[in-house]
Amino acid sequence: MVKKFFAFLVWIALVLILVIVFLPKKELYYLAESYLLPLKININEETASDRGLVFSLQNGQIIYDRMNITRFDEIALTTTLFYNALEIKPFVLSSEVGAFLPRRIERLKATHHIFMPHIVNFSGEGEFGSFKGKLNLIDRKMAITLDAPSEVQQKYSQIVRMMNRTEEGLVYELQF
């Protein structure tokens, strides 16, 4: 009886993985892109590819309300049964946005686990240093801890003033 139950669970997991692998991710992406249009968000010049559990966009740009926000090399979405990750590898903010934020970001990664569905963890690094953070969807809170060199802190002093200094680094908390 236990063997049959275990075999049943294995078959269910296998079917779910196959559903994820054969899901029409490109078509879902284009549908999601159409939902972004009323929000004035466009993703242009991208190349979409589906590699089983990974869906990625290469060499595109994100435009908000006719203003170029960023240009990225790759955005990769990895989906499994228990773990999802979204990773953006190097992207450069436009000069309009880069006037008050560091322009080049080497990596930004957000992860979500099914065992903690209300928490999204994220981390990244760039010319400003490295950061990590947590987004709590139930409490509607976000906390970012930034480990930035002193030169960066001086250059972007307006941003640093909005953060609290702790032994872990500079912490920014937001309730939304």
VMD Tcl script that builds the backbone (N, CA, C; Angstrom):
set m [mol new atoms 528]
animate dup $m
set s [atomselect $m all]
$s set {name element resname resid chain x y z} {
  {N N MET 1 A 0.816 -1.194 0.000}
  {CA C MET 1 A 0.000 0.000 0.000}
  {C C MET 1 A 0.866 1.267 0.000}
  {N N VAL 2 A 1.927 1.242 0.785}
  {CA C VAL 2 A 2.829 2.385 0.839}
  {C C VAL 2 A 3.545 2.549 -0.493}
  {N N LYS 3 A 3.921 1.442 -1.126}
  {CA C LYS 3 A 4.591 1.507 -2.418}
  {C C LYS 3 A 3.666 2.110 -3.479}
  {N N LYS 4 A 2.395 1.756 -3.442}
  {CA C LYS 4 A 1.442 2.296 -4.407}
  {C C LYS 4 A 1.250 3.798 -4.201}
  {N N PHE 5 A 1.183 4.202 -2.936}
  {CA C PHE 5 A 1.042 5.627 -2.633}
  {C C PHE 5 A 2.275 6.400 -3.107}
  {N N PHE 6 A 3.465 5.869 -2.841}
  {CA C PHE 6 A 4.695 6.512 -3.275}
  {C C PHE 6 A 4.761 6.572 -4.803}
  {N N ALA 7 A 4.388 5.500 -5.472}
  {CA C ALA 7 A 4.370 5.480 -6.941}
  {C C ALA 7 A 3.374 6.510 -7.474}
  {N N PHE 8 A 2.229 6.643 -6.819}
  {CA C PHE 8 A 1.242 7.640 -7.206}
  {C C PHE 8 A 1.823 9.051 -7.092}
  {N N LEU 9 A 2.527 9.338 -6.002}
  {CA C LEU 9 A 3.147 10.655 -5.823}
  {C C LEU 9 A 4.215 10.922 -6.879}
  {N N VAL 10 A 4.991 9.909 -7.222}
  {CA C VAL 10 A 6.016 10.061 -8.252}
  {C C VAL 10 A 5.370 10.372 -9.595}
  {N N TRP 11 A 4.285 9.675 -9.929}
  {CA C TRP 11 A 3.595 9.917 -11.195}
  {C C TRP 11 A 2.989 11.322 -11.222}
  {N N ILE 12 A 2.433 11.757 -10.131}
  {CA C ILE 12 A 1.870 13.112 -10.063}
  {C C ILE 12 A 2.978 14.141 -10.273}
  {N N ALA 13 A 4.115 13.972 -9.604}
  {CA C ALA 13 A 5.240 14.898 -9.766}
  {C C ALA 13 A 5.743 14.893 -11.203}
  {N N LEU 14 A 5.829 13.722 -11.808}
  {CA C LEU 14 A 6.287 13.607 -13.191}
  {C C LEU 14 A 5.324 14.319 -14.150}
  {N N VAL 15 A 4.044 14.138 -13.953}
  {CA C VAL 15 A 3.049 14.796 -14.802}
  {C C VAL 15 A 3.150 16.314 -14.651}
  {N N LEU 16 A 3.303 16.797 -13.416}
  {CA C LEU 16 A 3.416 18.239 -13.198}
  {C C LEU 16 A 4.668 18.812 -13.845}
  {N N ILE 17 A 5.776 18.097 -13.758}
  {CA C ILE 17 A 7.013 18.556 -14.402}
  {C C ILE 17 A 6.844 18.589 -15.916}
  {N N LEU 18 A 6.212 17.563 -16.471}
  {CA C LEU 18 A 5.980 17.549 -17.917}
  {C C LEU 18 A 5.049 18.680 -18.348}
  {N N VAL 19 A 4.063 19.002 -17.524}
  {CA C VAL 19 A 3.182 20.131 -17.837}
  {C C VAL 19 A 3.997 21.420 -17.875}
  {N N ILE 20 A 4.907 21.607 -16.918}
  {CA C ILE 20 A 5.743 22.807 -16.899}
  {C C ILE 20 A 6.651 22.847 -18.119}
  {N N VAL 21 A 7.262 21.709 -18.464}
  {CA C VAL 21 A 8.181 21.671 -19.608}
  {C C VAL 21 A 7.458 21.983 -20.913}
  {N N PHE 22 A 6.275 21.431 -21.110}
  {CA C PHE 22 A 5.567 21.603 -22.376}
  {C C PHE 22 A 4.576 22.773 -22.385}
  {N N LEU 23 A 4.543 23.547 -21.329}
  {CA C LEU 23 A 3.685 24.723 -21.279}
  {C C LEU 23 A 4.110 25.712 -22.366}
  {N N PRO 24 A 3.182 26.314 -23.077}
  {CA C PRO 24 A 3.561 27.265 -24.140}
  {C C PRO 24 A 4.013 28.601 -23.538}
  {N N LYS 25 A 5.246 28.625 -23.055}
  {CA C LYS 25 A 5.749 29.790 -22.322}
  {C C LYS 25 A 5.857 31.038 -23.197}
  {N N LYS 26 A 6.229 30.876 -24.458}
  {CA C LYS 26 A 6.324 32.055 -25.334}
  {C C LYS 26 A 4.963 32.716 -25.504}
  {N N GLU 27 A 3.950 31.911 -25.713}
  {CA C GLU 27 A 2.608 32.470 -25.891}
  {C C GLU 27 A 2.118 33.138 -24.613}
  {N N LEU 28 A 2.429 32.546 -23.464}
  {CA C LEU 28 A 2.061 33.170 -22.190}
  {C C LEU 28 A 2.813 34.484 -21.986}
  {N N TYR 29 A 4.065 34.513 -22.420}
  {CA C TYR 29 A 4.848 35.753 -22.328}
  {C C TYR 29 A 4.203 36.850 -23.178}
  {N N TYR 30 A 3.828 36.529 -24.415}
  {CA C TYR 30 A 3.210 37.534 -25.279}
  {C C TYR 30 A 1.861 37.987 -24.726}
  {N N LEU 31 A 1.136 37.088 -24.084}
  {CA C LEU 31 A -0.108 37.471 -23.431}
  {C C LEU 31 A 0.171 38.419 -22.265}
  {N N ALA 32 A 1.190 38.097 -21.458}
  {CA C ALA 32 A 1.559 38.970 -20.339}
  {C C ALA 32 A 2.019 40.333 -20.846}
  {N N GLU 33 A 2.735 40.343 -21.956}
  {CA C GLU 33 A 3.187 41.607 -22.540}
  {C C GLU 33 A 1.992 42.474 -22.943}
  {N N SER 34 A 0.919 41.852 -23.435}
  {CA C SER 34 A -0.269 42.629 -23.806}
  {C C SER 34 A -0.952 43.221 -22.565}
  {N N TYR 35 A -0.831 42.549 -21.416}
  {CA C TYR 35 A -1.383 43.102 -20.177}
  {C C TYR 35 A -0.546 44.266 -19.655}
  {N N LEU 36 A 0.731 44.334 -20.046}
  {CA C LEU 36 A 1.583 45.437 -19.611}
  {C C LEU 36 A 1.348 46.712 -20.422}
  {N N LEU 37 A 0.802 46.583 -21.623}
  {CA C LEU 37 A 0.582 47.751 -22.483}
  {C C LEU 37 A -0.284 48.821 -21.833}
  {N N PRO 38 A -1.416 48.493 -21.181}
  {CA C PRO 38 A -2.199 49.566 -20.536}
  {C C PRO 38 A -1.440 50.249 -19.396}
  {N N LEU 39 A -0.428 49.573 -18.846}
  {CA C LEU 39 A 0.400 50.175 -17.798}
  {C C LEU 39 A 1.543 50.992 -18.384}
  {N N LYS 40 A 1.574 51.102 -19.723}
  {CA C LYS 40 A 2.589 51.851 -20.466}
  {C C LYS 40 A 3.984 51.242 -20.332}
  {N N ILE 41 A 4.046 49.916 -20.174}
  {CA C ILE 41 A 5.320 49.209 -20.081}
  {C C ILE 41 A 5.475 48.348 -21.329}
  {N N ASN 42 A 6.566 48.546 -22.043}
  {CA C ASN 42 A 6.864 47.775 -23.246}
  {C C ASN 42 A 8.225 47.114 -23.107}
  {N N ILE 43 A 8.346 45.919 -23.622}
  {CA C ILE 43 A 9.635 45.242 -23.732}
  {C C ILE 43 A 9.896 45.094 -25.222}
  {N N ASN 44 A 10.963 45.730 -25.708}
  {CA C ASN 44 A 11.239 45.775 -27.139}
  {C C ASN 44 A 12.552 45.089 -27.479}
  {N N GLU 45 A 12.658 44.689 -28.732}
  {CA C GLU 45 A 13.881 44.152 -29.333}
  {C C GLU 45 A 14.380 42.876 -28.665}
  {N N GLU 46 A 13.534 42.186 -27.906}
  {CA C GLU 46 A 13.950 40.986 -27.194}
  {C C GLU 46 A 13.822 39.755 -28.077}
  {N N THR 47 A 14.593 38.739 -27.739}
  {CA C THR 47 A 14.487 37.436 -28.381}
  {C C THR 47 A 14.058 36.452 -27.308}
  {N N ALA 48 A 12.907 35.829 -27.474}
  {CA C ALA 48 A 12.375 34.893 -26.484}
  {C C ALA 48 A 12.778 33.469 -26.833}
  {N N SER 49 A 13.115 32.688 -25.797}
  {CA C SER 49 A 13.434 31.276 -26.034}
  {C C SER 49 A 12.943 30.438 -24.856}
  {N N ASP 50 A 12.502 29.241 -25.164}
  {CA C ASP 50 A 11.982 28.303 -24.177}
  {C C ASP 50 A 12.904 27.090 -24.150}
  {N N ARG 51 A 13.512 26.846 -22.980}
  {CA C ARG 51 A 14.428 25.712 -22.844}
  {C C ARG 51 A 13.939 24.779 -21.732}
  {N N GLY 52 A 12.759 24.270 -21.870}
  {CA C GLY 52 A 12.222 23.337 -20.876}
  {C C GLY 52 A 11.755 24.038 -19.627}
  {N N LEU 53 A 12.541 23.950 -18.570}
  {CA C LEU 53 A 12.174 24.589 -17.309}
  {C C LEU 53 A 12.575 26.059 -17.262}
  {N N VAL 54 A 13.333 26.524 -18.258}
  {CA C VAL 54 A 13.828 27.905 -18.272}
  {C C VAL 54 A 13.266 28.638 -19.483}
  {N N PHE 55 A 12.657 29.787 -19.216}
  {CA C PHE 55 A 12.206 30.689 -20.279}
  {C C PHE 55 A 13.081 31.926 -20.191}
  {N N SER 56 A 13.625 32.379 -21.318}
  {CA C SER 56 A 14.518 33.534 -21.248}
  {C C SER 56 A 14.253 34.527 -22.364}
  {N N LEU 57 A 14.617 35.760 -22.068}
  {CA C LEU 57 A 14.597 36.858 -23.032}
  {C C LEU 57 A 16.025 37.363 -23.143}
  {N N GLN 58 A 16.506 37.585 -24.382}
  {CA C GLN 58 A 17.850 38.089 -24.577}
  {C C GLN 58 A 17.811 39.427 -25.299}
  {N N ASN 59 A 18.756 40.273 -24.911}
  {CA C ASN 59 A 19.057 41.525 -25.612}
  {C C ASN 59 A 17.820 42.362 -25.905}
  {N N GLY 60 A 17.206 42.850 -24.859}
  {CA C GLY 60 A 16.020 43.680 -25.033}
  {C C GLY 60 A 16.121 44.969 -24.257}
  {N N GLN 61 A 15.082 45.743 -24.333}
  {CA C GLN 61 A 15.018 46.976 -23.557}
  {C C GLN 61 A 13.615 47.135 -22.979}
  {N N ILE 62 A 13.551 47.774 -21.830}
  {CA C ILE 62 A 12.273 48.019 -21.164}
  {C C ILE 62 A 11.982 49.509 -21.261}
  {N N ILE 63 A 10.787 49.813 -21.748}
  {CA C ILE 63 A 10.366 51.199 -21.952}
  {C C ILE 63 A 9.117 51.444 -21.114}
  {N N TYR 64 A 9.141 52.543 -20.361}
  {CA C TYR 64 A 7.973 52.939 -19.575}
  {C C TYR 64 A 7.530 54.320 -20.051}
  {N N ASP 65 A 6.313 54.409 -20.517}
  {CA C ASP 65 A 5.710 55.665 -20.958}
  {C C ASP 65 A 6.624 56.405 -21.942}
  {N N ARG 66 A 7.075 55.685 -22.966}
  {CA C ARG 66 A 7.935 56.192 -24.043}
  {C C ARG 66 A 9.315 56.632 -23.561}
  {N N MET 67 A 9.706 56.273 -22.327}
  {CA C MET 67 A 11.043 56.586 -21.828}
  {C C MET 67 A 11.814 55.273 -21.645}
  {N N ASN 68 A 12.972 55.180 -22.257}
  {CA C ASN 68 A 13.798 53.982 -22.139}
  {C C ASN 68 A 14.307 53.878 -20.700}
  {N N ILE 69 A 13.954 52.800 -20.003}
  {CA C ILE 69 A 14.357 52.620 -18.616}
  {C C ILE 69 A 15.672 51.850 -18.526}
  {N N THR 70 A 15.753 50.718 -19.234}
  {CA C THR 70 A 16.945 49.884 -19.140}
  {C C THR 70 A 17.128 49.043 -20.387}
  {N N ARG 71 A 18.344 48.587 -20.568}
  {CA C ARG 71 A 18.696 47.627 -21.605}
  {C C ARG 71 A 19.305 46.436 -20.880}
  {N N PHE 72 A 18.847 45.221 -21.228}
  {CA C PHE 72 A 19.330 44.025 -20.538}
  {C C PHE 72 A 19.926 43.031 -21.522}
  {N N ASP 73 A 20.830 42.191 -21.011}
  {CA C ASP 73 A 21.409 41.112 -21.814}
  {C C ASP 73 A 20.537 39.869 -21.757}
  {N N GLU 74 A 20.098 39.494 -20.524}
  {CA C GLU 74 A 19.268 38.301 -20.405}
  {C C GLU 74 A 18.374 38.380 -19.174}
  {N N ILE 75 A 17.148 37.952 -19.356}
  {CA C ILE 75 A 16.213 37.733 -18.253}
  {C C ILE 75 A 15.820 36.266 -18.346}
  {N N ALA 76 A 16.068 35.504 -17.272}
  {CA C ALA 76 A 15.770 34.068 -17.286}
  {C C ALA 76 A 14.806 33.742 -16.150}
  {N N LEU 77 A 13.733 33.049 -16.482}
  {CA C LEU 77 A 12.749 32.594 -15.499}
  {C C LEU 77 A 12.831 31.078 -15.426}
  {N N THR 78 A 13.181 30.570 -14.257}
  {CA C THR 78 A 13.261 29.128 -14.017}
  {C C THR 78 A 12.077 28.729 -13.159}
  {N N THR 79 A 11.289 27.770 -13.643}
  {CA C THR 79 A 10.125 27.313 -12.894}
  {C C THR 79 A 10.229 25.816 -12.649}
  {N N THR 80 A 10.011 25.429 -11.411}
  {CA C THR 80 A 9.929 24.015 -11.047}
  {C C THR 80 A 8.719 23.866 -10.127}
  {N N LEU 81 A 8.552 22.691 -9.581}
  {CA C LEU 81 A 7.414 22.473 -8.688}
  {C C LEU 81 A 7.548 23.232 -7.367}
  {N N PHE 82 A 8.771 23.304 -6.840}
  {CA C PHE 82 A 8.967 23.849 -5.497}
  {C C PHE 82 A 9.725 25.165 -5.468}
  {N N TYR 83 A 10.325 25.556 -6.580}
  {CA C TYR 83 A 11.243 26.687 -6.590}
  {C C TYR 83 A 11.097 27.451 -7.904}
  {N N ASN 84 A 11.040 28.758 -7.814}
  {CA C ASN 84 A 10.998 29.617 -8.998}
  {C C ASN 84 A 12.051 30.697 -8.828}
  {N N ALA 85 A 12.717 31.038 -9.917}
  {CA C ALA 85 A 13.740 32.078 -9.859}
  {C C ALA 85 A 13.658 32.941 -11.110}
  {N N LEU 86 A 13.821 34.234 -10.912}
  {CA C LEU 86 A 13.898 35.192 -11.998}
  {C C LEU 86 A 15.250 35.872 -11.870}
  {N N GLU 87 A 16.066 35.775 -12.929}
  {CA C GLU 87 A 17.404 36.364 -12.890}
  {C C GLU 87 A 17.596 37.284 -14.087}
  {N N ILE 88 A 18.056 38.490 -13.795}
  {CA C ILE 88 A 18.358 39.464 -14.841}
  {C C ILE 88 A 19.863 39.689 -14.806}
  {N N LYS 89 A 20.511 39.372 -15.920}
  {CA C LYS 89 A 21.966 39.533 -15.986}
  {C C LYS 89 A 22.284 40.681 -16.903}
  {N N PRO 90 A 23.453 41.184 -16.826}
  {CA C PRO 90 A 23.705 42.609 -16.709}
  {C C PRO 90 A 22.715 43.470 -17.459}
  {N N PHE 91 A 22.360 44.530 -16.765}
  {CA C PHE 91 A 21.512 45.520 -17.401}
  {C C PHE 91 A 21.994 46.902 -17.012}
  {N N VAL 92 A 21.746 47.836 -17.896}
  {CA C VAL 92 A 22.205 49.204 -17.717}
  {C C VAL 92 A 20.987 50.113 -17.730}
  {N N LEU 93 A 20.851 50.906 -16.692}
  {CA C LEU 93 A 19.754 51.866 -16.630}
  {C C LEU 93 A 20.028 53.018 -17.590}
  {N N SER 94 A 18.993 53.611 -18.099}
  {CA C SER 94 A 19.157 54.733 -19.031}
  {C C SER 94 A 19.742 55.933 -18.289}
  {N N SER 95 A 20.212 56.913 -19.052}
  {CA C SER 95 A 20.836 58.088 -18.440}
  {C C SER 95 A 19.832 58.894 -17.614}
  {N N GLU 96 A 18.530 58.861 -18.006}
  {CA C GLU 96 A 17.517 59.587 -17.225}
  {C C GLU 96 A 17.362 58.974 -15.839}
  {N N VAL 97 A 17.299 57.653 -15.776}
  {CA C VAL 97 A 17.154 56.962 -14.492}
  {C C VAL 97 A 18.497 56.931 -13.768}
  {N N GLY 98 A 19.571 56.799 -14.525}
  {CA C GLY 98 A 20.913 56.713 -13.947}
  {C C GLY 98 A 21.402 57.995 -13.319}
  {N N ALA 99 A 20.672 59.087 -13.490}
  {CA C ALA 99 A 21.076 60.346 -12.873}
  {C C ALA 99 A 21.017 60.267 -11.353}
  {N N PHE 100 A 20.111 59.472 -10.800}
  {CA C PHE 100 A 19.988 59.379 -9.349}
  {C C PHE 100 A 20.192 57.966 -8.813}
  {N N LEU 101 A 20.452 57.007 -9.681}
  {CA C LEU 101 A 20.744 55.628 -9.280}
  {C C LEU 101 A 21.994 55.147 -10.011}
  {N N PRO 102 A 22.725 54.181 -9.433}
  {CA C PRO 102 A 23.853 53.596 -10.162}
  {C C PRO 102 A 23.351 52.949 -11.451}
  {N N ARG 103 A 24.066 53.138 -12.544}
  {CA C ARG 103 A 23.559 52.717 -13.857}
  {C C ARG 103 A 23.724 51.239 -14.140}
  {N N ARG 104 A 24.885 50.656 -13.847}
  {CA C ARG 104 A 25.148 49.269 -14.259}
  {C C ARG 104 A 24.876 48.319 -13.102}
  {N N ILE 105 A 24.049 47.327 -13.363}
  {CA C ILE 105 A 23.741 46.283 -12.388}
  {C C ILE 105 A 24.129 44.961 -13.034}
  {N N GLU 106 A 25.037 44.250 -12.407}
  {CA C GLU 106 A 25.568 43.018 -12.989}
  {C C GLU 106 A 24.571 41.865 -12.914}
  {N N ARG 107 A 23.861 41.777 -11.782}
  {CA C ARG 107 A 22.960 40.640 -11.595}
  {C C ARG 107 A 21.887 41.019 -10.590}
  {N N LEU 108 A 20.662 40.608 -10.901}
  {CA C LEU 108 A 19.531 40.751 -9.987}
  {C C LEU 108 A 18.786 39.425 -10.015}
  {N N LYS 109 A 18.594 38.832 -8.844}
  {CA C LYS 109 A 17.940 37.517 -8.784}
  {C C LYS 109 A 16.863 37.540 -7.706}
  {N N ALA 110 A 15.668 37.067 -8.075}
  {CA C ALA 110 A 14.555 36.930 -7.132}
  {C C ALA 110 A 14.155 35.462 -7.096}
  {N N THR 111 A 13.958 34.930 -5.886}
  {CA C THR 111 A 13.599 33.521 -5.735}
  {C C THR 111 A 12.342 33.392 -4.882}
  {N N HIS 112 A 11.591 32.326 -5.160}
  {CA C HIS 112 A 10.352 32.048 -4.448}
  {C C HIS 112 A 10.259 30.544 -4.222}
  {N N HIS 113 A 9.966 30.140 -2.993}
  {CA C HIS 113 A 9.822 28.729 -2.651}
  {C C HIS 113 A 8.373 28.451 -2.280}
  {N N ILE 114 A 7.894 27.291 -2.639}
  {CA C ILE 114 A 6.517 26.929 -2.337}
  {C C ILE 114 A 6.296 26.746 -0.827}
  {N N PHE 115 A 7.370 26.464 -0.087}
  {CA C PHE 115 A 7.239 26.243 1.350}
  {C C PHE 115 A 7.042 27.550 2.114}
  {N N MET 116 A 7.412 28.678 1.518}
  {CA C MET 116 A 7.146 30.001 2.090}
  {C C MET 116 A 6.539 30.866 0.984}
  {N N PRO 117 A 5.272 30.641 0.651}
  {CA C PRO 117 A 4.693 31.315 -0.515}
  {C C PRO 117 A 4.535 32.827 -0.356}
  {N N HIS 118 A 4.603 33.340 0.854}
  {CA C HIS 118 A 4.418 34.770 1.070}
  {C C HIS 118 A 5.733 35.552 1.053}
  {N N ILE 119 A 6.862 34.866 0.886}
  {CA C ILE 119 A 8.176 35.510 0.921}
  {C C ILE 119 A 8.853 35.404 -0.443}
  {N N VAL 120 A 9.372 36.521 -0.925}
  {CA C VAL 120 A 10.208 36.544 -2.123}
  {C C VAL 120 A 11.560 37.107 -1.698}
  {N N ASN 121 A 12.612 36.318 -1.871}
  {CA C ASN 121 A 13.965 36.765 -1.558}
  {C C ASN 121 A 14.616 37.280 -2.833}
  {N N PHE 122 A 15.447 38.293 -2.708}
  {CA C PHE 122 A 16.161 38.797 -3.867}
  {C C PHE 122 A 17.557 39.245 -3.466}
  {N N SER 123 A 18.441 39.257 -4.445}
  {CA C SER 123 A 19.817 39.684 -4.218}
  {C C SER 123 A 20.366 40.219 -5.528}
  {N N GLY 124 A 21.483 40.905 -5.437}
  {CA C GLY 124 A 22.092 41.442 -6.635}
  {C C GLY 124 A 23.409 42.101 -6.343}
  {N N GLU 125 A 24.048 42.526 -7.409}
  {CA C GLU 125 A 25.314 43.240 -7.295}
  {C C GLU 125 A 25.484 44.123 -8.513}
  {N N GLY 126 A 26.251 45.170 -8.307}
  {CA C GLY 126 A 26.490 46.106 -9.392}
  {C C GLY 126 A 27.559 47.088 -8.989}
  {N N GLU 127 A 27.611 48.222 -9.672}
  {CA C GLU 127 A 28.642 49.207 -9.372}
  {C C GLU 127 A 28.429 49.859 -8.006}
  {N N PHE 128 A 27.285 49.665 -7.399}
  {CA C PHE 128 A 26.965 50.213 -6.084}
  {C C PHE 128 A 27.337 49.264 -4.952}
  {N N GLY 129 A 27.781 48.058 -5.265}
  {CA C GLY 129 A 28.079 47.041 -4.266}
  {C C GLY 129 A 27.102 45.887 -4.411}
  {N N SER 130 A 26.839 45.218 -3.311}
  {CA C SER 130 A 25.896 44.107 -3.352}
  {C C SER 130 A 24.726 44.390 -2.410}
  {N N PHE 131 A 23.614 43.729 -2.690}
  {CA C PHE 131 A 22.450 43.896 -1.835}
  {C C PHE 131 A 21.697 42.579 -1.740}
  {N N LYS 132 A 20.896 42.474 -0.701}
  {CA C LYS 132 A 19.978 41.350 -0.544}
  {C C LYS 132 A 18.729 41.905 0.119}
  {N N GLY 133 A 17.643 41.201 -0.084}
  {CA C GLY 133 A 16.409 41.701 0.478}
  {C C GLY 133 A 15.332 40.649 0.551}
  {N N LYS 134 A 14.237 41.043 1.164}
  {CA C LYS 134 A 13.107 40.150 1.351}
  {C C LYS 134 A 11.832 40.950 1.165}
  {N N LEU 135 A 10.898 40.340 0.447}
  {CA C LEU 135 A 9.592 40.935 0.210}
  {C C LEU 135 A 8.562 40.040 0.879}
  {N N ASN 136 A 7.836 40.573 1.849}
  {CA C ASN 136 A 6.809 39.818 2.559}
  {C C ASN 136 A 5.457 40.263 2.008}
  {N N LEU 137 A 4.789 39.356 1.307}
  {CA C LEU 137 A 3.539 39.699 0.633}
  {C C LEU 137 A 2.351 39.800 1.584}
  {N N ILE 138 A 2.394 39.114 2.708}
  {CA C ILE 138 A 1.291 39.186 3.669}
  {C C ILE 138 A 1.367 40.482 4.470}
  {N N ASP 139 A 2.549 40.778 5.022}
  {CA C ASP 139 A 2.727 42.000 5.801}
  {C C ASP 139 A 2.889 43.234 4.927}
  {N N ARG 140 A 3.075 42.988 3.610}
  {CA C ARG 140 A 3.282 44.065 2.643}
  {C C ARG 140 A 4.475 44.929 3.033}
  {N N LYS 141 A 5.596 44.250 3.310}
  {CA C LYS 141 A 6.830 44.942 3.688}
  {C C LYS 141 A 7.974 44.461 2.818}
  {N N MET 142 A 8.908 45.360 2.588}
  {CA C MET 142 A 10.120 45.020 1.867}
  {C C MET 142 A 11.296 45.596 2.635}
  {N N ALA 143 A 12.362 44.817 2.749}
  {CA C ALA 143 A 13.582 45.273 3.396}
  {C C ALA 143 A 14.758 44.946 2.484}
  {N N ILE 144 A 15.611 45.938 2.263}
  {CA C ILE 144 A 16.798 45.772 1.428}
  {C C ILE 144 A 18.013 46.131 2.264}
  {N N THR 145 A 19.018 45.260 2.257}
  {CA C THR 145 A 20.281 45.516 2.933}
  {C C THR 145 A 21.346 45.703 1.872}
  {N N LEU 146 A 21.983 46.864 1.875}
  {CA C LEU 146 A 22.973 47.230 0.866}
  {C C LEU 146 A 24.350 47.264 1.510}
  {N N ASP 147 A 25.304 46.595 0.875}
  {CA C ASP 147 A 26.703 46.624 1.306}
  {C C ASP 147 A 27.462 47.401 0.243}
  {N N ALA 148 A 27.600 48.714 0.455}
  {CA C ALA 148 A 28.184 49.590 -0.561}
  {C C ALA 148 A 29.503 50.172 -0.066}
  {N N PRO 149 A 30.490 50.286 -0.968}
  {CA C PRO 149 A 31.743 50.946 -0.603}
  {C C PRO 149 A 31.506 52.422 -0.260}
  {N N SER 150 A 32.422 53.019 0.482}
  {CA C SER 150 A 32.241 54.404 0.928}
  {C C SER 150 A 32.210 55.390 -0.244}
  {N N GLU 151 A 32.941 55.099 -1.347}
  {CA C GLU 151 A 32.899 56.004 -2.501}
  {C C GLU 151 A 31.495 56.064 -3.085}
  {N N VAL 152 A 30.839 54.916 -3.151}
  {CA C VAL 152 A 29.477 54.855 -3.686}
  {C C VAL 152 A 28.527 55.574 -2.745}
  {N N GLN 153 A 28.733 55.411 -1.448}
  {CA C GLN 153 A 27.873 56.085 -0.477}
  {C C GLN 153 A 27.994 57.603 -0.602}
  {N N GLN 154 A 29.189 58.089 -0.879}
  {CA C GLN 154 A 29.365 59.535 -1.056}
  {C C GLN 154 A 28.731 60.009 -2.357}
  {N N LYS 155 A 28.886 59.236 -3.423}
  {CA C LYS 155 A 28.359 59.625 -4.723}
  {C C LYS 155 A 26.831 59.675 -4.724}
  {N N TYR 156 A 26.209 58.714 -4.040}
  {CA C TYR 156 A 24.747 58.632 -3.992}
  {C C TYR 156 A 24.256 58.938 -2.574}
  {N N SER 157 A 24.701 60.045 -2.032}
  {CA C SER 157 A 24.374 60.397 -0.646}
  {C C SER 157 A 22.880 60.626 -0.436}
  {N N GLN 158 A 22.156 61.043 -1.475}
  {CA C GLN 158 A 20.706 61.256 -1.332}
  {C C GLN 158 A 20.003 59.944 -1.012}
  {N N ILE 159 A 20.424 58.860 -1.651}
  {CA C ILE 159 A 19.823 57.547 -1.403}
  {C C ILE 159 A 20.242 57.029 -0.034}
  {N N VAL 160 A 21.515 57.229 0.321}
  {CA C VAL 160 A 22.045 56.729 1.593}
  {C C VAL 160 A 21.326 57.391 2.769}
  {N N ARG 161 A 20.941 58.654 2.627}
  {CA C ARG 161 A 20.229 59.346 3.710}
  {C C ARG 161 A 18.887 58.715 4.032}
  {N N MET 162 A 18.280 58.029 3.066}
  {CA C MET 162 A 16.983 57.389 3.289}
  {C C MET 162 A 17.138 56.017 3.958}
  {N N MET 163 A 18.372 55.569 4.186}
  {CA C MET 163 A 18.618 54.237 4.728}
  {C C MET 163 A 19.118 54.322 6.169}
  {N N ASN 164 A 18.915 53.238 6.906}
  {CA C ASN 164 A 19.410 53.138 8.272}
  {C C ASN 164 A 20.713 52.354 8.273}
  {N N ARG 165 A 21.681 52.818 9.044}
  {CA C ARG 165 A 22.957 52.111 9.144}
  {C C ARG 165 A 22.860 51.043 10.238}
  {N N THR 166 A 23.233 49.816 9.880}
  {CA C THR 166 A 23.297 48.717 10.838}
  {C C THR 166 A 24.650 48.034 10.663}
  {N N GLU 167 A 24.923 47.039 11.502}
  {CA C GLU 167 A 26.192 46.327 11.353}
  {C C GLU 167 A 26.211 45.462 10.097}
  {N N GLU 168 A 25.034 45.108 9.557}
  {CA C GLU 168 A 24.956 44.334 8.319}
  {C C GLU 168 A 25.191 45.209 7.092}
  {N N GLY 169 A 24.912 46.503 7.194}
  {CA C GLY 169 A 25.046 47.432 6.073}
  {C C GLY 169 A 23.963 48.482 6.136}
  {N N LEU 170 A 23.681 49.069 5.010}
  {CA C LEU 170 A 22.621 50.072 4.923}
  {C C LEU 170 A 21.298 49.378 4.670}
  {N N VAL 171 A 20.288 49.678 5.477}
  {CA C VAL 171 A 18.999 48.992 5.387}
  {C C VAL 171 A 17.922 50.006 4.996}
  {N N TYR 172 A 17.143 49.620 3.977}
  {CA C TYR 172 A 15.994 50.409 3.548}
  {C C TYR 172 A 14.755 49.556 3.716}
  {N N GLU 173 A 13.774 50.076 4.444}
  {CA C GLU 173 A 12.528 49.347 4.672}
  {C C GLU 173 A 11.372 50.142 4.086}
  {N N LEU 174 A 10.430 49.394 3.505}
  {CA C LEU 174 A 9.318 50.020 2.827}
  {C C LEU 174 A 8.054 49.218 3.123}
  {N N GLN 175 A 6.973 49.913 3.408}
  {CA C GLN 175 A 5.669 49.272 3.545}
  {C C GLN 175 A 4.839 49.731 2.360}
  {N N PHE 176 A 4.213 48.780 1.675}
  {CA C PHE 176 A 3.434 49.133 0.481}
  {C C PHE 176 A 2.012 48.676 0.604}
}
mol reanalyze $m
mol bondsrecalc $m
mol representation Tube
mol addrep $m
